[in-house]
Amino acid sequence: MLPLMPLAFDRFDSEPYDVVISVSAAFAKNLRPPGSGQTICYCLTPPRYIWDMHADYVRGRLDRPLLDAMTGWLRRVDLAAAARVDQFIAISETVAERVRRTYSRSASAIYPPVDCGWVRPNGEPPGDYYLVVSRLVRYKRIDLAIEACNQLKRRLLVVGSGPERARLRGKAGPTIEFLGRCDDAEVAALYARCKAFIFPGLEDFGITPVEAQAAGRPVIGFGLGGAAETVMDQITGVLFAEQSVEALIDAIKQLDCLSIDPAACRANAMRFDASVFRERMSAAVEAAVNGG
């Protein structure tokens, strides 16, 4: 059904609103109101399966020749949809750069809303465990966290489920525990007591590192993508430069030598609170209405 998505949004019968906001990682930006209404695309990313990650998405698929043939047409359609957008707003500077590179369009960045109210520091000393909260899919690189904690013999708690669960369990040593899905109260308690939150994937933004910092806990994260924008290296955590077990082990050891202030972590997280998003997005919509 993918080829029909651009047509579906193009035929959407919208009323003549002053502003239409699409939240899009694909073709929702193809929608345009009749008349002189403005369009804002809050861009999660240009569709990665037809641009920078196409090879990763089609690797090993039996229908790869069909998908490869379709990609050229989808790229042309996506560029045409981007041309209809009056203003791009990206979820991070990482995505803003991707918008500039893909569409040759400028984009401001307004970070997504993170609810910092449900996670807070609890004033207790941290427990002797590291934490991962994630869908268990390959690109999240949870295998790096498992292998690093295996070698260091550090306790790691993994919250989440997904198609990689069996493979990851096969890599796990005796210090690794898989907790599956947990409710919000359980996750909040785990955030607040962890020694550090490990975030080894390359993400467009990444909400969980912000939640961990809102709980007053440091983040050990890959230093490209969203984590580089949300974690203050050596202040609210440690960033490592390459996605390798060795680099992650070095980052864990670096954190051992730092004294991280929970209040600094919390203050940094509040830069991404939902209240900040509402204020900045309201101002952007107001500017669009007034032609600013």
C-alpha positions in Angstrom: 0.0 0.0 0.0 3.0 2.3 0.3 2.7 3.8 -3.2 -0.8 4.9 -2.4 0.2 7.0 0.6 1.1 10.2 -1.3 -2.1 10.0 -3.3 -4.2 9.5 -0.1 -2.8 12.6 1.6 -3.0 14.6 -1.7 -6.7 13.8 -1.9 -7.5 14.6 1.8 -10.4 17.0 1.7 -9.2 19.6 4.2 -11.1 22.8 4.9 -9.5 26.2 4.2 -7.7 26.5 7.6 -5.2 29.3 8.3 -2.5 26.7 9.1 -2.2 23.0 8.6 0.5 21.2 10.6 1.6 17.7 9.4 3.6 15.5 11.7 5.5 13.5 9.2 8.2 10.9 8.6 6.8 10.2 5.1 4.0 11.7 3.0 1.6 13.5 5.4 3.4 16.7 4.3 1.7 16.1 0.9 -1.5 17.6 2.3 -2.3 21.2 1.4 -5.3 23.2 2.4 -7.3 25.0 -0.3 -6.9 28.8 -0.6 -4.0 30.7 1.0 -3.5 28.6 4.1 0.1 28.0 5.4 1.5 24.5 5.8 4.0 23.6 8.5 5.7 20.2 8.5 6.9 19.0 11.9 9.4 16.6 10.4 10.3 13.5 12.3 12.8 12.7 9.5 12.7 12.5 5.8 11.6 8.9 5.1 14.7 6.9 5.9 13.7 3.8 3.9 14.0 5.7 0.6 16.9 8.0 1.5 19.8 7.5 3.9 18.9 4.1 5.3 17.4 2.5 2.2 20.1 -0.2 2.0 19.5 -1.2 5.6 15.7 -1.5 5.1 15.9 -3.7 2.0 18.9 -5.9 3.0 18.0 -9.6 2.8 14.4 -9.0 1.6 13.1 -11.3 -1.2 11.3 -8.3 -2.7 14.3 -6.1 -2.8 14.3 -5.7 -6.7 10.8 -4.4 -6.5 11.6 -2.0 -3.6 14.7 -0.7 -5.4 12.7 0.0 -8.5 10.0 1.8 -6.5 12.5 3.9 -4.6 13.4 6.3 -7.4 9.7 7.1 -8.0 9.1 7.5 -4.2 12.0 9.9 -4.0 10.6 12.1 -6.7 7.1 12.1 -5.1 8.7 12.9 -1.7 10.7 15.8 -3.2 7.4 17.1 -4.8 5.6 16.9 -1.4 8.4 18.7 0.3 8.2 21.5 -2.2 4.6 22.1 -1.1 5.6 22.8 2.5 5.8 26.4 3.5 7.8 25.9 6.6 9.8 22.9 8.0 10.3 22.4 11.7 12.5 19.5 12.6 12.5 17.5 15.9 16.3 18.1 16.3 19.2 19.7 14.8 20.2 16.3 13.5 16.9 16.1 11.5 17.2 19.7 10.4 20.5 18.9 8.8 18.9 15.9 7.1 16.1 18.1 5.8 18.7 20.6 4.4 20.6 17.7 2.8 17.6 15.9 1.4 15.2 18.7 0.3 17.6 21.7 0.1 15.2 23.4 2.5 16.0 25.3 5.8 14.5 24.0 8.9 14.4 25.3 12.5 14.5 22.8 15.4 11.8 22.4 18.1 12.5 19.4 20.3 9.6 17.0 20.9 7.6 17.3 24.2 9.0 15.1 27.0 6.9 14.7 30.1 9.4 15.4 32.8 6.7 15.3 35.5 6.3 11.5 35.9 10.0 10.9 36.5 11.9 12.7 39.3 15.0 12.2 41.5 14.0 10.3 44.6 16.9 11.5 46.8 18.1 7.9 47.4 21.6 6.7 46.5 21.7 4.9 43.1 21.6 1.2 42.9 24.3 -1.0 41.5 22.8 -1.5 38.1 22.8 0.2 34.6 19.5 0.6 32.7 18.3 0.3 29.1 14.7 1.2 28.2 14.1 0.4 24.6 12.3 -1.5 21.9 14.5 -4.5 21.2 15.2 -3.9 17.5 18.6 -4.1 15.7 19.4 -0.5 15.1 19.0 0.4 18.8 22.3 -1.5 19.3 21.4 -2.9 22.7 23.9 -5.7 21.9 26.7 -3.2 22.6 25.3 -2.5 26.1 25.0 -6.3 26.8 28.5 -7.1 25.6 30.1 -4.2 27.5 28.4 -5.2 30.7 29.3 -8.8 30.1 33.0 -7.9 29.9 32.9 -5.6 32.8 30.7 -8.0 34.8 28.3 -5.0 35.6 24.6 -5.6 36.3 22.4 -4.4 33.4 18.6 -4.3 33.5 16.8 -4.3 30.1 13.3 -3.0 29.9 11.3 -3.5 26.7 10.4 -6.1 24.1 10.8 -6.7 20.4 12.0 -9.0 17.7 15.6 -9.0 18.9 14.8 -10.3 22.3 15.8 -13.9 21.7 19.1 -12.9 19.9 20.0 -10.5 22.7 19.2 -13.1 25.4 21.6 -15.4 23.7 24.4 -12.9 24.1 23.6 -12.1 27.8 25.8 -13.3 30.6 24.7 -13.8 34.2 24.7 -10.1 35.1 22.1 -9.2 32.4 18.4 -9.2 33.3 15.5 -8.8 30.9 12.4 -7.3 32.6 10.1 -7.2 29.5 7.5 -4.5 29.5 7.0 -2.5 32.8 4.4 0.0 33.8 5.2 3.7 34.2 5.6 3.5 38.0 8.1 0.6 37.6 10.1 2.4 34.9 10.1 5.7 36.9 11.6 3.8 39.9 14.2 2.1 37.7 15.2 5.4 36.2 15.6 7.0 39.6 17.8 4.3 41.1 20.0 3.3 38.1 23.7 4.0 38.3 23.5 5.3 34.7 21.3 5.0 31.6 22.9 3.4 28.6 21.8 4.7 25.1 24.0 3.1 22.4 21.8 3.8 19.3 21.8 6.5 16.7 18.5 8.3 17.1 16.8 11.3 15.5 16.1 12.6 19.0 15.6 10.0 21.7 13.2 10.6 24.6 14.5 8.0 27.1 17.8 9.7 27.7 15.9 12.9 28.6 13.6 10.9 30.9 16.6 9.4 32.7 18.1 12.9 33.2 14.8 14.1 34.5 15.1 11.4 37.2 18.5 12.9 38.0 20.6 10.1 36.5 23.5 10.3 34.0 23.4 9.0 30.5 26.1 7.0 28.7 25.2 7.6 25.1 26.5 7.4 21.5 27.8 10.9 20.6 26.0 11.4 17.3 22.4 12.1 16.6 19.9 13.2 19.3 22.0 12.1 22.3 24.7 14.7 21.3 22.0 17.4 21.6 20.4 16.2 24.9 23.3 15.0 27.0 26.0 17.4 28.3 29.2 15.4 28.0 31.0 15.1 31.3 28.3 17.1 33.1 25.1 15.0 32.7 26.7 11.9 31.3 29.4 10.6 29.0 29.2 10.5 25.2 31.3 7.9 23.2 32.5 8.5 19.6 31.9 5.2 17.9 29.4 2.3 18.2 31.8 -0.3 19.5 32.0 -2.4 22.7 35.4 -0.9 23.4 34.2 2.7 23.2 31.2 2.0 25.4 33.4 0.2 28.0 35.7 3.3 28.0 32.7 5.5 28.6 31.5 3.4 31.5 34.9 3.7 33.1 35.0 7.4 32.5 31.7 7.8 34.3 33.2 5.9 37.3 35.6 8.8 37.7 33.0 11.6 37.5 30.7 13.1 40.1 27.5 13.8 38.4 25.0 16.2 40.0 21.4 14.9 39.9 20.2 18.5 40.0 22.2 19.3 36.9 20.7 16.3 35.1 17.2 17.4 36.1 17.8 21.0 35.0 19.2 19.9 31.6 16.1 17.6 31.0 13.7 20.5 31.7 15.0 22.2 28.5 12.9 19.5 26.7 9.8 19.6 28.9 6.4 19.6 27.2 5.8 23.2 28.4 8.8 24.4 26.3 7.5 22.6 23.3 4.0 24.2 23.6 5.5 27.6 23.9 7.8 27.3 21.0 5.3 25.6 18.7 2.6 28.1 19.5 5.0 30.9 18.6 5.8 29.2 15.3 2.1 28.8 14.4 1.4 32.4 15.4 4.2 33.5 13.1 2.8 31.5 10.2 -0.7 32.9 10.7 0.7 36.5 10.7 3.1 35.9 7.8 6.2 36.2 10.1 
